[in-house]
Amino acid sequence: MMLVFMLEELSMKVFLEGLLPRVLPEQVTYKLIPHEGKSDLEKSLRIKLRAWRTPDTRFIVVQDQDSGDCHRVKARLREICDDAGRPDALVRIACRELEAWFVADLDAVGRAYDLRALVELQNKSKYRSPDLLGSPSRELAALVPGYGKVSGGRKLGPVVNLDNTRSPSFKNFVAGVRRLAAPEHRQSRP
């Protein structure tokens, strides 16, 4: 089985390069395809999903919510997948943005950036529900001097806690990927 991740941007790709080897069984291969924003992802998604011919392939589409309505963003991507003949594609939205997944695990951020005191902030009301933050990337930049989206994704992919539940969108992403990679999915055809 191959999993193909259609991603909004490069920072998600470098994050998943560190995360997925810890989530997926060795026998599951994957391909990460980053795009240059939402409109590029949507346009490319239609074309690639229709044209993809490799058997036993499953698709996972990942996009940031940003300021949009999460349900509408997901419904729009779901509609594109359905229209392209891939109703079995998994669509996941990072609520507000990828950095909410990092703010959900300030212990990992502190270890990755040698800022151990960050873990003490995790229980402050502001950081308990990172999916609700207006701009998690701005919050993270204020906490971590020199934070960058791509470099942050590269540092944090290998260390974030896979079982962290502070970010429901991260929890749903990991659970969905694990479900697609489960033996019963690997044996069945879409």
Rosetta silent file (secondary structure, phi, psi, omega in degrees, C-alpha in Angstrom):
SEQUENCE: MMLVFMLEELSMKVFLEGLLPRVLPEQVTYKLIPHEGKSDLEKSLRIKLRAWRTPDTRFIVVQDQDSGDCHRVKARLREICDDAGRPDALVRIACRELEAWFVADLDAVGRAYDLRALVELQNKSKYRSPDLLGSPSRELAALVPGYGKVSGGRKLGPVVNLDNTRSPSFKNFVAGVRRLAAPEHRQSRP
SCORE:     score description
SCORE:     0.000 S_00000001
   1 L     0.000  143.693  174.472    0.000    0.000    0.000 S_00000001
   2 E  -122.662  136.117  172.228    1.075    3.535   -0.712 S_00000001
   3 E  -105.559  130.501  178.475   -0.223    6.640    1.024 S_00000001
   4 E  -113.708  119.196 -179.160   -0.013    9.866   -0.944 S_00000001
   5 E   -98.929  116.415  176.362   -0.172   13.049    1.096 S_00000001
   6 E   -96.756  113.225 -168.360   -1.382   16.098   -0.809 S_00000001
   7 E  -117.523  146.181 -179.590   -0.186   19.049    1.279 S_00000001
   8 L   -66.030  -35.836 -173.259   -0.846   22.759    1.234 S_00000001
   9 L  -153.706  168.942 -177.040    2.755   23.765    1.840 S_00000001
  10 H   -62.841  -36.783 -177.866    6.385   22.773    2.339 S_00000001
  11 H   -60.840  -36.366  176.658    6.353   23.187    6.139 S_00000001
  12 H   -67.297  -37.831  179.211    3.821   20.355    6.456 S_00000001
  13 H   -60.451  -50.159 -177.130    6.003   18.161    4.235 S_00000001
  14 H   -67.920  -31.414  174.912    9.124   18.590    6.360 S_00000001
  15 H   -63.996  -47.635 -177.754    7.069   18.051    9.531 S_00000001
  16 H   -67.739  -28.192  176.060    5.614   14.805    8.171 S_00000001
  17 H   -58.186  -34.106  178.147    9.062   13.582    7.090 S_00000001
  18 H   -88.436  -28.562 -175.485    9.907   13.382   10.797 S_00000001
  19 H   -83.331  -47.760 -170.871    6.479   12.325   12.051 S_00000001
  20 H   -60.430  -36.622  177.126    5.321    9.602    9.651 S_00000001
  21 H   -60.384  -21.215  177.944    8.134    7.092   10.295 S_00000001
  22 H   -89.288  -14.821 -176.955    6.866    7.024   13.892 S_00000001
  23 H  -100.138  -40.120 -171.127    3.214    6.597   12.844 S_00000001
  24 L   -95.180  144.210  172.172    3.323    4.190    9.915 S_00000001
  25 L   -64.955  153.169 -177.476    4.330    0.527    9.823 S_00000001
  26 L   -56.970  -33.556 -175.373    7.495   -0.137    7.791 S_00000001
  27 L   -76.274   -6.767  178.180    5.613   -1.945    5.024 S_00000001
  28 L   -95.947  121.054  177.094    3.532    1.156    4.213 S_00000001
  29 E   -95.022  160.958 -179.987    5.219    3.478    1.754 S_00000001
  30 E  -150.261  159.369  178.394    4.264    7.094    1.312 S_00000001
  31 E  -132.843  134.702  179.875    4.816   10.086   -0.887 S_00000001
  32 E  -110.182  120.359 -177.629    4.596   13.719    0.275 S_00000001
  33 E  -119.132  100.578  178.777    3.508   16.260   -2.327 S_00000001
  34 E   -81.894  154.336  177.663    3.672   19.879   -1.119 S_00000001
  35 L  -124.784  175.338 -177.870    1.923   22.715   -2.923 S_00000001
  36 L  -104.358   57.407  177.510    2.281   26.464   -2.951 S_00000001
  37 L   106.236  176.948 -174.434   -0.826   27.354   -1.005 S_00000001
  38 H   -62.794  -47.076 -176.231   -4.508   26.516   -1.004 S_00000001
  39 H   -66.263  -37.562  176.844   -5.370   27.441   -4.583 S_00000001
  40 H   -64.700  -41.765  178.203   -2.407   25.453   -5.945 S_00000001
  41 H   -60.783  -50.042 -178.256   -3.462   22.471   -3.824 S_00000001
  42 H   -59.920  -45.279 -179.388   -7.075   22.602   -5.016 S_00000001
  43 H   -64.708  -46.274 -179.225   -6.127   22.929   -8.674 S_00000001
  44 H   -67.040  -36.079 -177.100   -3.491   20.193   -8.482 S_00000001
  45 H   -57.552  -47.719  179.012   -5.731   17.909   -6.431 S_00000001
  46 H   -55.829  -48.388 -175.538   -8.303   17.547   -9.203 S_00000001
  47 H   -67.744  -50.306 -175.221   -5.682   16.695  -11.784 S_00000001
  48 H   -67.833  -40.378 -179.712   -3.543   14.338   -9.692 S_00000001
  49 H   -64.305  -38.438  178.748   -6.416   12.392   -8.163 S_00000001
  50 H   -70.054  -37.633 -172.470   -7.937   11.746  -11.606 S_00000001
  51 H   -86.298  -19.320 -174.536   -4.635   10.841  -13.229 S_00000001
  52 L   -64.847  125.446 -175.851   -3.120    8.643  -10.490 S_00000001
  53 L  -119.885   -1.977 -178.983   -3.023    5.018  -11.671 S_00000001
  54 L   -67.367  123.837 -179.241   -0.811    3.234   -9.142 S_00000001
  55 L   -65.251  158.016  176.459   -2.878    0.426   -7.615 S_00000001
  56 L    55.820   46.005  177.819   -3.473    0.209   -3.869 S_00000001
  57 E  -113.141  135.877  174.094   -2.953    3.925   -3.278 S_00000001
  58 E  -118.948  147.060 -177.814   -4.806    5.955   -0.681 S_00000001
  59 E  -111.693  140.786  172.751   -4.814    9.756   -0.537 S_00000001
  60 E  -125.965  124.215  179.827   -4.623   12.065    2.454 S_00000001
  61 E  -107.355  128.078 -178.202   -5.267   15.757    1.855 S_00000001
  62 E  -128.823  126.988 -179.549   -4.016   18.174    4.511 S_00000001
  63 E  -142.081  150.693  173.282   -4.706   21.892    4.570 S_00000001
  64 E   -74.787  148.768  174.695   -4.682   24.662    7.182 S_00000001
  65 L   -76.127  -39.186 -172.160   -7.998   26.118    8.256 S_00000001
  66 L    52.834 -128.303 -176.778   -6.563   29.633    8.652 S_00000001
  67 L   -95.323    1.593 -178.538   -9.502   32.034    9.076 S_00000001
  68 L   -75.805  169.815  174.828  -12.010   29.895    7.165 S_00000001
  69 L   -79.375  122.483 -174.518  -14.818   27.816    8.600 S_00000001
  70 H   -54.274  -44.123 -177.826  -13.337   24.359    9.279 S_00000001
  71 H   -67.032  -37.315  178.524  -16.441   22.493    8.101 S_00000001
  72 H   -70.579  -41.072  178.742  -16.642   24.483    4.862 S_00000001
  73 H   -60.177  -46.977 -179.252  -12.937   24.065    4.135 S_00000001
  74 H   -65.695  -42.064  179.733  -13.208   20.307    4.654 S_00000001
  75 H   -61.908  -38.970  179.214  -16.446   20.076    2.626 S_00000001
  76 H   -63.024  -47.688  179.012  -14.801   21.917   -0.283 S_00000001
  77 H   -65.881  -39.230  177.478  -11.831   19.527   -0.340 S_00000001
  78 H   -59.581  -42.921  179.090  -14.147   16.544    0.121 S_00000001
  79 H   -62.442  -42.018  178.688  -16.159   17.720   -2.924 S_00000001
  80 H   -62.628  -44.907  179.447  -12.988   17.978   -5.045 S_00000001
  81 H   -62.295  -44.345  179.647  -11.955   14.438   -4.030 S_00000001
  82 H   -61.804  -46.830 -179.373  -15.422   13.067   -4.780 S_00000001
  83 H   -62.903  -28.737 -179.630  -15.554   14.817   -8.186 S_00000001
  84 L   -86.759    5.635  177.835  -12.117   13.405   -9.034 S_00000001
  85 L    82.091   19.827 -179.988  -13.354    9.870   -8.367 S_00000001
  86 L  -124.514   63.234 -179.284  -11.591    9.473   -5.008 S_00000001
  87 L   -67.150  -13.498  179.637  -14.379    9.453   -2.402 S_00000001
  88 L   -87.444   -0.168  179.046  -12.118    7.326   -0.180 S_00000001
  89 L   -64.261  141.669  177.078   -9.550   10.131    0.220 S_00000001
  90 E   -92.389  126.009  179.013   -8.960   11.208    3.803 S_00000001
  91 E  -111.516  126.767  178.491   -9.275   14.973    4.307 S_00000001
  92 E  -130.725  138.048 -179.199   -7.742   16.536    7.406 S_00000001
  93 E  -113.680  128.666  173.104   -7.671   20.184    8.414 S_00000001
  94 E   -82.649  110.021 -175.837   -5.030   21.672   10.717 S_00000001
  95 L   -74.701  130.575 -119.965   -7.144   23.933   12.911 S_00000001
  96 L    21.100  -57.280 -178.907   -6.030   27.203   12.435 S_00000001
  97 L  -158.441  169.589 -177.826   -2.596   26.159   11.159 S_00000001
  98 H   -49.298  -38.471 -176.185    0.154   23.584   11.556 S_00000001
  99 H   -62.700  -20.050  175.212    1.679   25.517   14.443 S_00000001
 100 H   -62.817  -34.546  178.339   -1.355   24.736   16.618 S_00000001
 101 H   -65.236  -32.087  178.870   -0.102   21.144   16.606 S_00000001
 102 H   -76.749  -43.691  179.157    3.245   22.410   17.947 S_00000001
 103 H   -61.674  -27.760  177.691    1.716   24.688   20.589 S_00000001
 104 L   -65.927  -17.924 -177.912   -0.226   21.626   21.764 S_00000001
 105 L  -132.926   69.545 -178.811    3.099   20.070   22.780 S_00000001
 106 H   -66.004  -20.633  173.839    5.238   22.809   24.323 S_00000001
 107 H   -63.066  -46.492  178.895    7.349   20.108   25.982 S_00000001
 108 H   -64.849  -40.862  178.087    8.485   18.941   22.523 S_00000001
 109 H   -60.834  -44.743  179.961    9.030   22.548   21.400 S_00000001
 110 H   -62.252  -39.994  178.212   11.117   23.181   24.511 S_00000001
 111 H   -69.159  -41.757 -177.711   13.235   20.079   23.896 S_00000001
 112 H   -66.531  -34.483 -176.321   13.698   20.836   20.183 S_00000001
 113 L  -108.007   10.356 -179.019   14.750   24.433   20.811 S_00000001
 114 L    53.948   47.218  176.961   16.485   23.916   24.179 S_00000001
 115 L  -126.929   66.977 -171.937   13.880   26.080   25.923 S_00000001
 116 H   -56.631  -26.807 -176.960   12.867   23.702   28.707 S_00000001
 117 H   -68.754  -14.146 -179.326   10.824   26.330   30.571 S_00000001
 118 H   -60.639  -32.211 -178.088    8.180   26.276   27.810 S_00000001
 119 H   -58.437  -29.417  179.996    6.605   23.148   29.306 S_00000001
 120 H   -67.668  -20.833 -179.988    5.495   25.277   32.275 S_00000001
 121 H   -82.040  -17.141 -171.892    3.304   27.352   29.937 S_00000001
 122 L   -56.704  -33.364 -177.941    1.320   24.360   28.653 S_00000001
 123 L   -90.029    1.851  172.958   -1.290   24.554   31.399 S_00000001
 124 L   -68.144  142.566 -174.683   -1.954   28.253   30.978 S_00000001
 125 H   -53.817  -35.086 -178.882   -5.478   28.674   29.634 S_00000001
 126 H   -59.578  -33.870 -173.485   -4.148   30.270   26.451 S_00000001
 127 H  -104.953   -0.063 -178.893   -2.233   27.119   25.460 S_00000001
 128 H   -73.666  -29.106  179.893   -4.594   24.386   26.647 S_00000001
 129 L  -127.947   74.109 -172.994   -6.711   24.532   23.461 S_00000001
 130 H   -64.103  -23.059  178.529   -4.296   25.568   20.695 S_00000001
 131 H   -65.466  -16.095 -178.818   -6.778   24.852   17.881 S_00000001
 132 H   -94.870   -7.194  179.376   -8.700   27.901   19.124 S_00000001
 133 L   -64.908  141.975  178.994   -5.770   30.329   18.961 S_00000001
 134 L   -64.627  -43.102 -179.436   -6.178   33.062   16.362 S_00000001
 135 L  -143.611   85.443  178.943   -2.606   32.731   15.088 S_00000001
 136 H   -57.714  -32.657 -179.877   -0.634   29.807   16.502 S_00000001
 137 H   -66.601  -36.707  177.526    2.356   30.699   14.316 S_00000001
 138 H   -67.966  -40.493  177.625    2.495   34.164   15.870 S_00000001
 139 H   -61.498  -45.096 -178.665    2.248   32.631   19.364 S_00000001
 140 H   -65.946  -40.397  178.185    5.045   30.209   18.575 S_00000001
 141 H   -62.677  -33.675  178.203    7.239   32.960   17.108 S_00000001
 142 H   -71.938  -30.859 -178.418    6.785   34.947   20.341 S_00000001
 143 H   -84.707  -29.968 -172.681    7.806   31.927   22.439 S_00000001
 144 L  -123.231  102.412  178.541   10.709   30.698   20.278 S_00000001
 145 L   -57.635  131.242  178.136   13.241   33.274   19.057 S_00000001
 146 L    79.860   10.266  179.454   14.109   32.636   15.425 S_00000001
 147 L   -59.970  136.614  174.268   11.242   30.195   14.838 S_00000001
 148 L  -130.914  148.272 -175.836   10.637   29.487   11.145 S_00000001
 149 H   -59.353  -50.604 -176.852    7.826   27.455    9.581 S_00000001
 150 H   -72.369  -47.736  179.720   10.025   25.050    7.612 S_00000001
 151 H   -64.062  -35.421  177.064   12.837   24.769   10.153 S_00000001
 152 H   -64.926  -44.045  177.415   10.234   24.348   12.916 S_00000001
 153 H   -60.470  -40.003 -179.503    8.505   21.554   11.039 S_00000001
 154 H   -65.932  -41.359 -179.019   11.834   19.815   10.517 S_00000001
 155 H   -72.774  -35.653 -170.504   12.767   20.033   14.219 S_00000001
 156 H   -91.515  -23.640  178.535    9.372   19.090   15.618 S_00000001
 157 L   -53.605  -44.029 -178.761    8.276   16.209   13.372 S_00000001
 158 L   -75.679  -11.617 -171.442   10.595   13.719   15.079 S_00000001
 159 L  -121.756  -13.916 -178.590    9.703   14.777   18.641 S_00000001
 160 L   -63.203  147.565 -179.079    6.030   15.751   18.997 S_00000001
 161 L   -74.668  116.332 -177.404    4.015   13.439   21.200 S_00000001
 162 L   -65.221  -22.419 -177.540    1.861   11.272   18.925 S_00000001
 163 L  -100.945   12.524  179.452   -0.703   10.760   21.675 S_00000001
 164 L   -66.466  132.838 -177.552   -1.137   14.448   22.524 S_00000001
 165 L  -112.899    6.253 -179.110   -4.834   15.324   22.721 S_00000001
 166 L   -68.152  -26.647  176.943   -4.634   19.105   23.257 S_00000001
 167 L  -110.751  102.862  178.099   -5.132   19.652   19.533 S_00000001
 168 H   -56.883  -33.466 -179.379   -8.179   17.721   18.322 S_00000001
 169 H   -69.038  -34.327  175.427   -7.131   18.335   14.707 S_00000001
 170 H   -68.902  -44.843  178.950   -3.719   16.707   15.358 S_00000001
 171 H   -57.897  -43.999  179.724   -5.353   13.820   17.210 S_00000001
 172 H   -67.956  -35.921  177.598   -7.771   13.292   14.276 S_00000001
 173 H   -62.811  -52.879 -178.117   -4.939   13.487   11.751 S_00000001
 174 H   -61.018  -44.663 -179.788   -2.842   10.834   13.515 S_00000001
 175 H   -62.175  -41.459  179.541   -5.871    8.576   14.102 S_00000001
 176 H   -64.975  -42.352  178.883   -6.928    8.844   10.444 S_00000001
 177 H   -65.798  -43.734  178.354   -3.452    8.013    9.134 S_00000001
 178 H   -61.393  -39.928 -179.965   -3.138    5.074   11.520 S_00000001
 179 H   -63.785  -44.246  179.047   -6.544    3.794   10.428 S_00000001
 180 H   -64.456  -31.860 -177.574   -5.613    3.937    6.724 S_00000001
 181 H   -87.231   -4.427 -178.123   -2.344    2.126    7.437 S_00000001
 182 L   -64.047  150.388 -177.188   -4.003   -0.602    9.529 S_00000001
 183 H   -52.533  -39.390 -178.669   -3.695   -4.176    8.202 S_00000001
 184 H   -66.231  -30.520  174.916   -7.404   -4.438    7.343 S_00000001
 185 H   -75.798  -36.311 -177.486   -7.092   -1.340    5.116 S_00000001
 186 H   -66.773  -27.746 -177.699   -3.868   -2.560    3.539 S_00000001
 187 H   -85.625  -20.869 -177.090   -5.528   -5.793    2.440 S_00000001
 188 L   -97.569  154.650  176.402   -8.616   -4.199    0.926 S_00000001
 189 L   -96.619  148.218  179.428   -8.860   -2.217   -2.271 S_00000001
 190 L   -63.802    0.000    0.000  -10.569    1.199   -2.311 S_00000001
